[in-house]
Amino acid sequence: MKFFKQLYVWVIIGVILGIVVGYVWPEFGKALQPLGDAFVNVIKMIIAPVIFTTVAVGIARMSDLGSLGRIGLKALIYFEVVSTIALLIGWAVAVIAQPGVGIDTAHVSAADVAKVVGYAGQAHDYTVVSFLTKIIPTSFVSAFTEGNMLQVLFVAILTGFACSRLGSFGVKAADAMDAVAKVFFSIIHIIVWAAPLGAFGAMAFTVGKYGIGTLLHLGELIGLFYLTSILFAVVVLGLISWFAGGFNFFKFFRYIREEFFIVFGASSSEAALPQLMEKLQRLGVPKPVVGLVVPAGYSFNLDGTNIYMTLAILFLAQANGVHLSVGRTLEIFLITMLTSKGASGVTGAGFIVLAATMQQVPEIPLVSLGILVGIDRFMSQCRALTNFIGNGVATLIVARWENAVDRDVLKRELDAGPARAELDEVTEAEPV
């Protein structure tokens, strides 16, 4: 059947089987953690070279290098505006729904307290200044080995500019890197078929370790976060897509549905980053725009993380009976705007940034973060999904503002749906 030839169908099956295994055989489910981790790691292995070659080749072939700064500025403006909206929505929902009222924080387990201490230790040195200074790698090679996307973006931009200054030799260098990029994307098309296995292992581990009981205990907060994120995507991103981008958000979601389920199963938005970059190019977005906006968005445009940050902080304040004045609320909000930048798509990074923010809010006991440890994996899935979709929309919007997107290609591809893209991938993979 054609239905069962779709990759996303097998990812869904893997997720369902993982939930069943984790629930029925929790110890066995916990032992399957390496499957999920291995899939995410093998994708992360390929992210750096994909970003480097995409950005460097795109810049090297740009006829107007001055547009690069303009694209970056427009992207940062978009990131800041939409991220602030996400923070405000998370805060408003927490104020209206009051999810923390009646929650007992006095019985946090010793194991969860220990985890909070560990997260707090990682967050201790987390500052906006340290984050920005780490954009410059210690060496050219370390940008690829340390897994920092902004460092890779930095060296890729330098390489692209260098090639653009070298005339015909620069053209040959760009052609060589473009050929290498095709090899890496071909590797991705092979790796991605392991996604169902990775999703199975990740979900079996999550349910086996934390159990369904954890979901029930804080079900209101989990459900509220998921509902808020869905409304943000459908209403906010939907309206932005329609009025600022001129495209249908739901058609775009259908176009990236395969990657969506990969992110859900892996609990990491990075698990589908290379595929997202490739599909955005198929939608008519130029390579330089994709290469610049997508990696930057994974550090500066984290809509799901922003919603979670304000929702979680106010939840903990309510659970601890802490009343925050209007002035203090505004101060915390400004702190959150700064600390929310730089949380990557890796599972757990959002919790580290939350711990960093909580250290600036002494009114709320840091140890109370322990009640969120058990559900963070479930929350991480929603953060990753919202971040992933938000960065796809952001790239299309910036390209539209720059008049760089081919509208005919965009409309044709979205109308044709993901089947067209999958067919193109198969065609490209066939030997000549």
Secondary structure, DSSP 8 states (H G I E B T S, - for coil): --GGG-HHHHHHHHHHHHHHHHHHSHHHHHHTHHHHHHHHHHHHHHHHHHHHHHHHHHHHT-S-THHHHHHHHHHHHHHHHHHHHHHHHHHHHHHHH-TTTT---TT--HHHHHHHHHHHHHHHT--HHHHHHTTS-SSTTHHHHS--HHHHHHHHHHHHHHHHTSHHHHHHHHHHHHHHHHHHHHHHHHHGGGHHHHHHHHHHHHHHHHHHHHHHHTHHHHHHHHHHHHHIIIIIIHHHIIIII-S-HHHHHHHTHHHHHHHHHHT-GGGGHHHHHHHHHHTT--HHHHHHHHHHHHHH--HHHHHHHHHHHHHHHHHTT----HHHHHHHHHHHHHHTTT--SSTTHHHHHHHHHHTT-TTS-GGGGHHHHTTHHHHHHHHHHHHHHHHHHHHHHHHHHTT-S-HHHHHHHHHH-HHHHHHHHHHHHS--
